[in-house]
Amino acid sequence: MTSPIEYARANAERFRQDLHALLRIPSVSATPELAGEVRRAGQWLVDEMTRIGFPSVELVETAGHPIVYGEWLTAGADAPTILLYGHYDVQPADRVKDNWDSEPFEPIEKDGKIIARGSTDDKGPVVAHLKAIESIIQTTGALPVNLKVIFEGEEEVSSLHLGAFVSANLDRLKADACLISDTSIYAPDIPSIVYSLRGLVYMELHVQGPKDDLHSGVYGGTVHNPAQALAEIITQLHNPDGSVAVSGFYDEVQPLSDEERAALAKVPWRKADWAMGTGLELPWGEAQYSLRERVGARPTLEINGMASGFYGEGAKTVLPAKAMAKISCRLVADQDPRRIYERVRDFVASITPATVKSEVRLLHTGDAALVDRHSQPVQAAVQAYKAGWGGAEPVFVREGGSIPIVANFQRDLGIPVVLMGFGLDTDGAHGPNEHFHVERYHKGIETIIHFYSAYADLFAAGR
Amino acid sequence: MTSPIEYARANAERFRQDLHALLRIPSVSATPELAGEVRRAGQWLVDEMTRIGFPSVELVETAGHPIVYGEWLTAGADAPTILLYGHYDVQPADRVKDNWDSEPFEPIEKDGKIIARGSTDDKGPVVAHLKAIESIIQTTGALPVNLKVIFEGEEEVSSLHLGAFVSANLDRLKADACLISDTSIYAPDIPSIVYSLRGLVYMELHVQGPKDDLHSGVYGGTVHNPAQALAEIITQLHNPDGSVAVSGFYDEVQPLSDEERAALAKVPWRKADWAMGTGLELPWGEAQYSLRERVGARPTLEINGMASGFYGEGAKTVLPAKAMAKISCRLVADQDPRRIYERVRDFVASITPATVKSEVRLLHTGDAALVDRHSQPVQAAVQAYKAGWGGAEPVFVREGGSIPIVANFQRDLGIPVVLMGFGLDTDGAHGPNEHFHVERYHKGIETIIHFYSAYADLFAAGR
């Protein structure tokens, strides 16, 4: 008799081709004109889940992009129920503008990588889950766990309507654990379980100077140039030591305990990985914290974009009327995103010169999250990684990114959330040439297969 | 017998309609796709000049947009020869992006204004000249001066090929004075003659951080954000007192003499005009110089544009790979644009942090110019303004803008340049809702008619 693992290996080529099919759908949730493509990607998942045997699966309408929801609840009351979450929407990508080497929505395989927008974030992991389920069903005829599946179409636009869906379906979504594969592992040979995620507050800073664009020769030198004023404000948002200068920014940040710093220090930090991922030699930021601490345990403030005046080809001697920056903060536990927004807003107001007007607008927020490392499903993930990654012991890390719904799931459903990812920080999520290593796609499928049986065993033993 | 002035008044309505026709051609020299429209505007002028009787007129090919060149040399050796210069290309304009209230290339008349891109800069004055010539010819049958006419199609892209045309035609372009209507007058009831124009150096400042756009959650806090680094660099380009901080920036700037400051102070500065033009209450800049001195007699450094990362609708949590600013300096006499570029480049290099790379690229340069206020053609302009503006005495001003070819004409042809404009600083040149007052269009035509006869008289008397 064939085992699920053997089945997955025998079907590896087809499993990749199926992922390619989903990657070809440009399901960019931020682009209104692509709403139809987002829906098409959701329908693709519904069809795929129907094909592999889900007894129940549907495209749930929301006020925005639809949610794929499926159930497979045949494992009985002695088996745990897992709420699986992933997302099928992706970040925007333009081959020319964003400097891709190939078309973002025409997946290619090269140097052992599947290259396409969404390959690592998050279509690759999503399809890996479906392939793991198919492998178990096709070889054993039954799942060892009960499954509830949410695949969201709005993760990249801050999960606008997922909260309402969860709140309206608290009974239906009841589960023993939530499983999410939307984080990175530490290194190719070091799997990792994320136990901390940062929150997020996303803002726009607008500076208004003269009422209209002016001729720089006629008014230059008498008007406070709003691009320059924006630069002056941005410069003052950080202190020379790399810390954020916004008054009160760190008020709720808990100091890292010596124990946790020691534990984090055990994670083998490789500066070479950082240098490879960034192409840089010199890091920047809070020198008293390690790089790993800076991205995981410390809040940050970043400029995501900036625009003012004329920035096309050639020369236009304009004195711009206005300037704008997109600014986001990554937050740690106990930092309330809305309160941080208010502090940024008030600080910007306090440093804005009288010669211009400024406004800080709130775009969206997401809460930070901390996961219990000692919970049963997290321990099942430890076993699954060991089995799927050739015996490698996973490490526990604080992740710099934000998955706001993790905090929501923990709060609303009261269940532990297992963050079991397969990609790498260097996969180029949100950037050009995003990729997912073929090897880790297949290792991910096997790890998921192991997870379901390990969790079922631990759960049964614990009863 | 009808006089030229009477003819111009009788034909006022048609004269405006003809200007509208030229304004409808989107001759944006900076936009490669509109090259055909630039040529069409040039051909429109050739046709119009042919219609009013120019014995010789042609569209001269260059490596870029064509030059309109015409001659009318029938006034004889006792009459002066005027080299008339204007330009028929315009700045870019987009109704939505640039916040126009009407279509930039569909001229409308409202509240006594002709509203369209190019109306004041410089199609209105160019057509005014042709209408003045037509009025003289149709009523007197002959011009009192010899005319050589250059209408350029590349003024807004730094007159890329005009210098070569002038150099190659020094004999052909020989004249007693150069006449240009591409400057503003001081106030609606105060005509003015510009005797000083600033030079220009236009640059791009590029900052490169990581090799690609990165995920702000994964790398934020460890990488010097290039948008922030650009902001830090831009902030340091000025001192807190509004002066330019670039080392050596003012080395060649001649201090304003007490006599010239006193003369400039006589020009009635109206802060209300500045406030109306800018929509602002508080000026900015070098407090020890008057606003008029700041825009005319002092060099400046302005940010013309800025771009980095994601600046579209919505949120993208990117850590940008690069950031860019367009920067230009207005220069006064004795400042060499290329040397100023080198000083900006070296200064930026000296303040660029080791965590990013920067580069300052030179886009183009133009020399500053000073005109002899006592020359015969300038005195003819004084008389013409008095006649055309109801007896108003013109004032002499230093203009903040740049017409690099003024310096070229003075240097290459060795003749005085008369800057006799009709628009206002508040006409919105280079900005949205550019307009030219109907009244000043017609006053301009009459002033030009008076200029030709006044100059002919002075010239004959001086022989």
Interface residues (C-beta under 8 A of the other chain):
Chain A: A30 Q91 P92 D98 N99 V157 S158 S184 R198 L200 Y202 G209 P210 K211 D212 D213 L214 H215 S216 G217 V218 Y219 G220 G221 T222 V223 H224 N225 A227 Q228 L230 A231 E232 I234 T235 L237 H238 G242 W274 G277 T278 G279 L280 L282 P283 W284 G285 E286 L291 R294 V295 R298 T300 E302 I303 N304 G305 M306 A307 S308 G309 F310 Y311 G312 E313 G314 A315 K316 T317 V318 L319 P320 A321 A323 M324 A325 K326 S328 R330 A354 T355 L363 H364 E399 G400 G401 S402 D425 G428 A429 H430 G431 P432 N433
Chain B: A30 Q91 P92 D98 N99 V157 S158 S184 R198 L200 Y202 G209 P210 K211 D212 D213 L214 H215 S216 G217 V218 Y219 G220 G221 T222 V223 H224 N225 A227 Q228 L230 A231 E232 I234 T235 L237 H238 G242 W274 G277 T278 G279 L280 L282 P283 W284 G285 E286 L291 R294 V295 R298 T300 E302 I303 N304 G305 M306 A307 S308 G309 F310 Y311 G312 E313 G314 A315 K316 T317 V318 L319 P320 A321 A323 M324 A325 K326 S328 R330 A354 T355 L363 H364 E399 G400 G401 S402 D425 G428 A429 H430 G431 P432 N433
